[in-house]
Each structure stands twice: as C-alpha cells, then as structure tokens.
Amino acid sequence: MKIAISSDNHLDVNRVDVAATMEAQAAWLKQQEVAHYFFLGDLFKDLNCKIK
C-alpha cells in the first residue's frame, strides 16, 4: 500500500495556479496508485484565501 504525505504547501505564497496545481497533484497521486493521501499543515498562508 502506498501513502503520500505533504505539508505546508502555502500555494498563495508560491504564487502558483491553485486549481492547476491541485489537478496535477491529484493526477500524480492516481498515476502512482497512492492508496492514502495525508495533508499535514497549511495549504495557504492566508487563512482567508479562497480557491477560485
């Protein structure tokens, strides 16, 4: 069984296209046949940031 863990991505600070990054990450997780994905930490530094 494969697991994946990521942490503190701070997508807003890294100024990436959030939707495209999340889609790419999901595709990679599926391609790698990851059974469980654990996200630890913050996805955004700004707590009021919204995904568009």
SVG drawing of the C-alpha trace seen along z (x, -y; Angstrom):
<svg xmlns="http://www.w3.org/2000/svg" viewBox="-14 -36 21 38">
<polyline fill="none" stroke="black" stroke-width="0.4" points="0.0,0.0 1.4,-3.4 0.8,-6.5 1.7,-10.1 2.2,-13.0 2.6,-16.7 2.8,-19.6 2.7,-23.4 2.4,-23.9 1.4,-27.6 0.1,-27.8 -0.6,-31.5 3.0,-32.3 4.4,-30.2 2.1,-32.1 1.0,-29.1 -2.3,-28.5 -4.1,-26.7 -6.6,-24.8 -4.0,-23.6 -1.6,-22.6 -4.3,-20.6 -5.4,-18.9 -1.8,-18.0 -1.3,-16.7 -4.5,-14.5 -3.3,-13.1 0.1,-12.3 -1.4,-10.6 -3.7,-8.5 -0.8,-7.6 1.3,-6.5 -1.6,-4.4 -1.4,-6.1 -4.0,-4.5 -4.0,-7.2 -3.0,-10.9 -2.4,-12.8 -2.1,-16.5 -0.4,-18.0 -0.1,-21.6 -1.3,-24.6 -2.5,-24.7 -2.4,-28.6 -0.6,-31.0 -3.6,-33.4 -6.4,-31.8 -8.9,-33.9 -7.6,-32.7 -10.3,-31.1 -9.8,-28.7 -11.1,-30.2"/>
</svg>
